[in-house]
């Protein structure tokens, strides 16, 4: 069970760290996506910080602070539920698979962390 938890959590950390970096750098695809959703560019640093905090908390969970990992995974679940809702409200279905995939990873990380 630990191997599954570690693999899924490391993948979740990696994708969230990558996404946070893209938010901080205001990558072109991030700007296009946020414009399509009606999200101001001024929100990108906060959104990036939340993803980075989630990744850091998951890493702490892997390093032996289980409460931090569980809290981070739960926070990422809530964050990406919000992202999916934002896509649905804006009727931007072409890119909904991205936050949906991130949500699936966060849910898997949370479930595996709780099962440990």
C-alpha positions, -999 to 999 in steps of 0.1 A, spaced: 0 0 0 29 24 8 43 20 -27 9 30 -43 6 59 -19 42 71 -26 39 68 -64 5 86 -66 16 113 -41 49 120 -59 30 123 -92 5 147 -75 34 167 -61 51 169 -95 20 181 -114 11 206 -88 46 220 -86 47 223 -124 13 240 -124 23 264 -97 54 273 -116 33 279 -147 10 302 -127 39 322 -113 56 326 -147 22 335 -163 28 310 -190 8 316 -222 -15 286 -218 -23 298 -182 -32 333 -194 -53 318 -222 -71 295 -198 -77 321 -172 -90 345 -198 -114 319 -211 -127 313 -175 -130 350 -168 -103 349 -141 -82 380 -136 -44 377 -140 -40 392 -106 -53 359 -91 -25 338 -107 0 343 -79 -25 332 -53 -36 302 -73 0 293 -78 7 297 -41 -22 274 -32 -9 247 -56 26 251 -43 14 248 -7 -5 217 -16 26 201 -32 47 211 -1 21 196 23 20 164 3 58 162 5 57 167 43 32 138 44 56 116 25 84 126 49 65 115 80 41 143 89 8 125 80 -15 152 91 2 177 68 -2 153 39 -38 146 46 -46 183 50 -28 192 18 -45 165 -2 -79 176 12 -71 212 3 -61 202 -33 -93 183 -36 -113 214 -27 -92 236 -50 -97 214 -80 -134 209 -73 -135 247 -76 -115 246 -108 -139 220 -123 -169 241 -112 -153 272 -128 -149 254 -161 -185 242 -160 -199 277 -151 -179 293 -179 -189 264 -203 -152 258 -211 -154 221 -216 -124 217 -240 -99 220 -212 -119 205 -183 -99 173 -185 -69 191 -170 -84 201 -137 -104 169 -137 -71 149 -139 -56 170 -111 -87 164 -91 -84 127 -96 -48 127 -85 -57 148 -54 -86 124 -45 -63 94 -50 -36 110 -28 -61 117 -1 -77 83 -2 -43 65 0 -31 89 28 -62 81 48 -58 43 42 -23 43 56 
